[in-house]
Amino acid sequence: METQATVARVAWLEKPGRLVWREETLGPPGAGSHLCRARVSAISPGTELAAWTGAPPLRPGPGYPRLMGYCHVADVVASGAGTERARPGDRVLSFTSHRSAMHLSDRDVLAVVPDGLDDAPAAVAYLFHLGYNAVLRADVRAGARVTVVGLGALGIAAVACASLAGAEVAAVSGQPTLRALARGAGARWTGDRSEAEADSGAARADVVVLTTNGWEDLALAMQLAGQRGTIAVLGFPGRGLPPPTANPLPSAHFYMKQLRLEAVGASPEVPDSRGFARFNERDNLAFLLRALADGRLDAGPFVTHWMPGERLAEAYAALGRREPGQLTTLLTW
């Protein structure tokens, strides 16, 4: 077991646009925990940019100061007594914030990264999980028509996971670069809003996966959904926006087509003793890591930008400019 103290640098957002670094001194791990050193962490653009810019919080309570990030791959360098999920030498995936080292409880190890899988795809596995959970919750079947509205990181993940499930996928975005990424992820049809509204290959969807916050995108999802369709909501309609100027649930679509709207961003955290929570975060992530390792899923489109961890504030600013083709940034430690 490692006995020397480790100094961790930890990113804190004190207020919108103000990031500071604090140091923590970490001793040997206690019972049931691991001492880990960071390898790579990935920025989750929607969540982190919302905090960076001061968007209204999703939950009640104080929003700042706050830790940032939750897509983290680290090396286990020492383990305390009673640990079972990982051991020294393993690479582990966790919801740890952006930091250079940490104590990680054994129960918070989401998965051990398979040998042969690079750090980068492992770090973005949870972004794939959000798209995968949308596919599961919306009951996407082979041959289903799925339209994804919005092609940020979650949109591309939803395209890839729906394609993996055997769906015929359409994708809607105003950015040609992102539409090209969607085609590479398996979309059979791509277009902008006007093309989608023209009753093209995006319309009459069994499932519309909505990844954006705009009211106009919710209206588009209502229009594109087919009879008894499902709108799987990965975004936060209306977040930080004034009230809509039109009815967000127009009867011509919502009632007449008998649509179902469902928030699909969360899943059970762990399996239960009787197997009723079969598709839970841990089992889902283990599956996605295997799919990334054997090539069924491709993380290449996500890995467009790299920066040292200490340049996190610069990475947020770059993501905020929404440069063409940039989905997320991976931080090296």
Residue pairs with C-beta under 8 A, 6 or more apart in sequence:
1 28
1 29
1 78
1 79
1 80
2 28
2 35
2 77
2 78
3 28
5 25
5 26
5 27
6 25
6 26
6 27
6 35
6 37
6 101
7 23
7 24
7 25
7 26
7 101
8 23
8 24
8 25
8 26
8 99
8 100
8 101
8 102
9 21
9 22
9 23
9 99
9 100
9 309
9 310
10 21
10 22
10 23
10 24
10 67
10 97
10 98
10 99
10 100
11 19
11 20
11 21
11 67
11 68
11 69
11 97
11 98
11 99
11 309
11 312
12 19
12 20
12 21
12 22
12 65
12 66
12 67
12 68
13 19
13 51
13 52
13 64
13 65
13 66
13 67
13 68
14 20
14 64
14 65
15 54
15 64
15 65
16 51
16 52
16 53
16 54
16 64
17 52
17 53
17 54
19 52
19 68
19 312
19 313
19 316
21 310
24 99
26 35
26 101
26 102
26 103
28 35
28 78
28 80
29 35
29 78
29 79
29 80
29 103
30 80
30 103
31 80
31 81
31 82
32 80
32 81
32 82
32 83
32 105
32 106
32 107
33 79
33 80
33 83
33 103
33 104
33 105
33 106
34 76
34 77
34 78
34 79
34 80
34 83
34 86
34 92
34 103
34 104
34 105
34 106
34 109
35 76
35 77
35 78
35 79
35 101
35 102
35 103
35 104
36 74
36 75
36 76
36 77
36 92
36 94
36 96
36 101
36 102
36 103
36 104
37 74
37 75
37 77
37 100
37 101
37 333
38 72
38 73
38 74
38 96
38 99
38 100
38 101
38 102
38 309
38 333
39 73
39 74
39 75
39 91
39 119
39 332
39 333
40 72
40 73
40 119
40 120
40 122
40 123
40 330
40 331
40 332
40 333
41 69
41 71
41 72
41 73
41 96
41 98
41 123
41 309
41 330
41 331
41 333
42 69
42 71
42 72
42 120
42 123
42 124
42 127
42 302
42 328
42 329
42 330
42 331
43 69
43 71
43 312
43 315
43 316
43 319
43 328
43 329
43 330
43 331
44 69
44 70
44 71
44 126
44 127
44 153
44 328
45 152
45 153
45 319
45 327
45 328
46 152
46 153
46 154
46 235
47 70
48 68
48 69
48 316
49 316
49 319
49 320
50 239
50 240
51 63
51 66
51 68
52 68
52 316
52 320
53 320
55 239
55 240
56 239
56 240
57 63
58 236
58 239
67 97
67 98
68 97
68 98
68 312
69 96
69 97
69 98
70 95
70 96
70 97
70 126
71 95
71 123
71 124
71 125
71 126
71 127
72 93
72 94
72 95
72 96
72 97
72 98
72 123
73 91
73 92
73 93
73 113
73 119
73 122
73 123
74 91
74 92
74 94
74 96
74 101
74 102
74 104
75 89
75 90
75 91
75 92
76 86
76 87
76 88
76 89
76 90
76 91
76 92
76 104
77 88
78 88
79 86
79 87
79 88
79 106
82 106
83 106
84 106
85 92
85 106
85 107
85 109
85 112
86 92
86 106
86 109
86 112
90 112
90 113
91 112
91 113
91 119
91 122
92 104
92 109
92 110
92 111
92 112
92 113
93 109
93 110
93 111
93 112
93 113
93 122
93 123
93 125
93 126
93 285
93 289
94 104
94 108
94 109
94 110
95 108
95 110
95 126
96 102
96 104
96 108
98 309
98 312
98 331
100 309
100 333
110 126
110 281
110 282
110 285
111 125
111 282
111 285
111 286
111 289
113 119
113 122
113 289
114 289
114 290
114 293
116 293
117 289
117 292
117 293
120 299
120 302
120 303
120 330
121 292
121 293
121 297
121 299
121 302
121 303
122 289
122 292
123 330
124 153
124 299
124 302
124 303
124 328
124 330
125 285
125 288
125 289
125 292
126 285
127 153
127 154
127 157
127 302
127 328
128 157
128 160
128 161
128 288
128 292
128 297
128 299
129 267
129 281
129 284
129 285
129 288
130 154
130 157
130 158
130 234
130 265
131 154
131 155
131 156
131 157
131 158
131 159
131 160
131 161
131 162
131 209
131 234
132 157
132 161
132 284
132 288
133 264
133 265
133 266
133 267
133 279
133 284
134 158
134 161
134 209
134 232
134 234
134 264
134 265
135 146
135 158
135 161
135 162
135 165
135 167
136 267
136 279
136 284
137 232
137 262
137 264
137 267
138 146
138 207
138 209
138 230
138 232
138 262
138 264
139 230
140 146
140 162
140 165
140 167
140 206
140 207
141 165
141 166
141 167
142 165
142 166
142 167
143 166
143 167
143 168
144 162
144 165
144 166
144 167
144 168
144 206
144 207
145 167
145 168
145 170
145 204
145 205
145 206
145 207
145 226
146 158
146 162
146 167
146 168
146 169
146 170
146 205
146 206
146 207
146 208
146 209
147 169
147 170
147 171
147 172
147 196
147 202
147 203
147 205
147 207
147 208
147 209
147 221
147 224
148 155
148 158
148 159
148 162
148 169
148 170
148 171
148 172
148 182
148 187
148 208
148 209
148 211
149 155
149 172
149 208
149 209
149 210
149 211
149 212
149 217
149 220
149 221
149 224
150 172
150 173
150 210
150 211
150 212
150 217
150 235
151 159
151 171
151 172
151 173
151 175
151 178
151 179
151 181
151 182
151 211
152 178
152 211
152 212
152 327
153 302
153 327
153 328
154 211
154 234
154 235
155 171
155 173
155 178
155 182
155 209
155 211
156 178
156 181
156 182
156 185
156 301
156 302
156 327
158 209
158 211
158 234
159 169
159 171
159 182
159 185
159 186
159 187
160 185
160 186
160 297
160 298
161 297
162 169
162 186
162 207
162 209
163 169
163 185
163 186
163 187
164 186
164 291
164 296
164 297
167 207
168 188
169 182
169 186
169 187
169 188
169 189
170 187
170 188
170 189
170 190
170 191
170 196
170 201
170 202
170 205
171 179
171 182
171 183
171 187
171 189
171 190
171 202
172 190
172 191
172 192
172 193
172 196
172 202
172 220
172 224
173 179
173 182
173 190
173 192
174 192
174 193
175 324
177 324
177 325
178 324
178 325
179 187
179 190
179 191
179 192
180 190
181 301
181 325
181 327
182 190
183 190
184 298
184 300
184 301
185 298
185 301
188 201
189 200
189 201
189 202
191 200
191 201
191 202
193 220
195 202
196 202
196 203
196 220
196 224
197 220
197 223
202 224
203 223
203 224
203 226
204 224
204 225
204 226
204 227
205 224
205 225
205 226
205 229
206 226
206 229
206 230
207 225
207 229
207 230
207 231
207 232
208 221
208 224
208 225
208 229
208 230
208 231
208 232
209 232
209 234
209 264
210 217
210 218
210 221
210 231
210 232
210 233
210 234
210 235
210 237
211 234
211 235
212 235
213 235
213 236
213 237
213 238
213 239
213 240
213 241
214 237
214 241
215 237
215 238
215 241
215 244
215 245
215 246
215 248
217 235
217 237
218 231
218 237
218 248
219 246
219 248
219 250
221 231
222 231
222 249
222 250
222 253
222 254
222 259
223 253
225 231
225 253
225 257
225 259
226 257
227 257
227 258
228 257
228 258
228 259
228 260
229 257
229 259
229 260
230 259
230 260
230 261
230 262
231 259
231 260
231 261
231 262
232 262
232 264
233 261
233 262
233 263
233 264
233 265
234 264
234 265
237 248
238 244
238 248
253 259
267 279
267 280
267 281
267 284
268 277
268 279
268 280
268 281
269 280
269 281
269 282
270 277
270 280
270 281
270 282
271 277
271 278
271 280
271 282
271 283
288 297
291 297
292 298
292 299
301 327
302 327
302 328
303 330
304 325
304 326
304 327
304 328
304 329
305 315
305 318
305 326
305 328
305 329
305 330
306 329
306 330
306 331
306 332
307 314
307 315
307 329
307 330
307 331
307 332
308 331
308 332
308 333
309 331
309 332
309 333
311 331
312 331
315 329
315 331
318 326
318 329
319 326
319 328
319 329
